[in-house]
Amino acid sequence: MKKTWWQGKIAYQIYPKSFLDTTGNGIGDIRGIISKLDYLKKLHVGILWLSPCFLSPLADEGYDIADYYRIDPRFGSNEDLFTLVEEGKKRGISVILDLVVNHCSDEHEWFQAALADPEGPYGKYFYIEEGVDGHAPNNWRSYFGGSVWEPIPGTNKYYLHLFHKKQPDLNWENPRLREEIYKMINWWLDRGIAGFRIDAIMNIKKVFPLAGHDYPVDREDGLSSCAQMIQEARGIGDFFREMRDRCFVPHDAFAVAEVFDERPEQASVLIGSEDGYFSSMFDFQANCVGRSDKGWYDGKPVGPDQYRDACYQTQKIIGKRGFISTIIENHDEPRGVSRYIPAEELSDRSKKFLGTMQLMLRGLPFIYQGQEIGMENTHVDTPDQISDISARDEYRVAREAGLSQDEAMAVVNRMSRDNARTPVQWSDAPQAGFTSGKPWLAVNPNYKKINVAAQEKDPDSVLNYYRRLTALRSDPVYGDSIVHGDFDPFMPEEPRFMSFYRRGDKKLLVLGNFSMNEKKVRISDQVKKVILSNVNSDPGQIRPGQGGEGTEISLAPYQALILELA
């Protein structure tokens, strides 16, 4: 596969609203990000992804964009963003933005014009349909609950919104709409943006006719998941190819796609070869384990073996065809350490373990803000404390399924997107040093214990371990094998054990004891060097095998060990 400028990088996602506030209004801003660029450089970050900071009513926290060309004043100005780009370049950090083009805000001028004249040219920028026998055109349920159809007052017409009702879907079948999108993408690329994370992109291809296109009812509400459309729709590659050729290729831009529910045959064309539609896409295999169509309340916890197997499955599907983007969490998921490590086993060591497994897989690692200090899920007591619109709907679904308020709140606390959106914990000062005012979302109460300032001073902290781990990707000796080397599982059936080879010009072995018990393994190779361990190694834990053949290794509970083999 062709080597490109971005493959050896460490990527870092910022949720601007919760990163750092410099004005005291309780909302993070771009100036706050600029002030922490040296912090990110010490983490060896090379790509910085900003979640949406465009003008928005924030019905879905910025994923409802009212103006694609203007930074929301809450976060700063266009000039602030351009300063961030320039200051990032000085530190070897490229900035990418969130491309939200399945839908816009109902406050966007296009949609306002469509409401004023549904039959006019802007009406064709959206999906506007006549009602059927006095009700919505079909029985699809939105991702946030309720019908995907919202009536237009004073008419028998409805508009389509797969997400919130304030997020009308854009009609990609309309060439004029696509031209507007490509013009906007190129406008940002021409101004120094290095690429985009592309939101909810599998939804842009619909199935027609929309009216009367029902799916089997799958919940008590009499509706059916709109995600079934993705499995039925054909021809989405034409849109992807056009966007790639019109925008990404001419600028040598990095494009990473949020892809859910893709069909198996699509993986080979979404990323990979020089003809791949995108540079990369996120690995959501582990995130999807245990999920239920009934809702969060029916989901199952992800066990250590399930997590390992999901990671291995992605590596098998992608192989060396392309670069997957690895994550343990993002702005739409609970905190990874709270999700993939049993609560009673959560510690600095197990947090370092999980980070080692992610960053040593083949692919481009994305660290989400606060992951590098081991931020954990938060806790709220009552429904009125829930900010996340998705969590509010899931609370309602759980209650309607018969769960008590306490049981439904336990579900929310486990899965809510608020878990990842609490402010970054910079210090043990009031509001975790995030703001001098009242934060838009309550700070996690554990900030006195888990914060950047304290971990900066502790050489054995999660933060300083992450810095050593991220440095390996650009290491002159091991970097190429970590970035481009082959991936091969080692002892993949061993319970609560995650281990794999990375083979390039160096032969590396990553060993991981995913349990609270000591584990002994035997390998056929001689160990040349211990590259990194999350435990202060006992000199006797690595010793020659019986008869002088191979090596016997004892792993402490939750030990992660990166070895160079002879």
Salt bridges, closest charged atoms under 4 A:
ASP38 OD1 - ARG91 NE 2.64
ASP60 OD1 - ARG417 NH2 3.20
GLU61 OE1 - LYS17 NZ 2.77
ASP72 OD2 - ARG74 NH1 2.66
ASP80 OD1 - ARG31 NE 3.01
GLU86 OE2 - LYS89 NZ 3.74
GLU87 OE2 - LYS90 NZ 2.81
GLU87 OE1 - ARG91 NH1 3.00
ASP98 OD1 - ARG197 NH1 2.82
ASP106 OD1 - LYS166 NZ 2.82
GLU107 OE2 - LYS166 NZ 3.18
GLU119 OE2 - LYS157 NZ 2.75
GLU130 OE2 - LYS157 NZ 2.48
ASP169 OD2 - LYS206 NZ 3.03
GLU173 OE2 - LYS205 NZ 2.91
GLU179 OE1 - ARG246 NH2 2.91
GLU180 OE1 - LYS183 NZ 3.53
ASP190 OD1 - HIS251 NE2 2.70
ASP199 OD1 - ARG197 NH1 2.94
ASP218 OD1 - ARG141 NH2 2.66
ASP221 OD2 - ARG141 NE 2.85
GLU232 OE1 - HIS213 NE2 2.91
ASP238 OD1 - ARG241 NH1 3.18
GLU242 OE1 - ARG178 NE 2.68
ASP245 OD1 - ARG244 NE 2.77
GLU258 OE2 - ARG197 NH2 3.25
GLU265 OE2 - ARG263 NE 2.83
ASP298 OD1 - LYS300 NZ 3.99
ASP305 OD1 - ARG308 NH1 3.62
ASP309 OD1 - ARG308 NE 2.99
GLU329 OE2 - ARG335 NH1 2.59
ASP332 OD2 - HIS331 NE2 3.26
ASP332 OD1 - ARG417 NH1 2.96
ASP332 OD1 - ARG421 NH2 3.12
GLU333 OE1 - ARG291 NH2 2.77
GLU333 OE1 - ARG339 NH1 2.81
GLU345 OE1 - ARG496 NH2 2.57
GLU376 OE2 - LYS351 NZ 2.76
ASP381 OD1 - HIS379 NE2 3.06
ASP388 OD1 - ARG417 NE 2.76
ASP393 OD1 - ARG396 NH2 2.47
GLU400 OE1 - ARG396 NH1 3.04
GLU456 OE1 - LYS42 NZ 3.92
GLU456 OE1 - ARG467 NH1 2.98
ASP480 OD1 - LYS3 NZ 3.33
ASP486 OD1 - LYS320 NZ 3.14
ASP488 OD2 - ARG503 NH1 2.73
GLU494 OE2 - LYS519 NZ 3.32
ASP525 OD1 - LYS507 NZ 2.83
GLU552 OE2 - ARG522 NH1 3.26
GLU564 OE2 - LYS506 NZ 3.96
GLU564 OE2 - LYS528 NZ 3.62
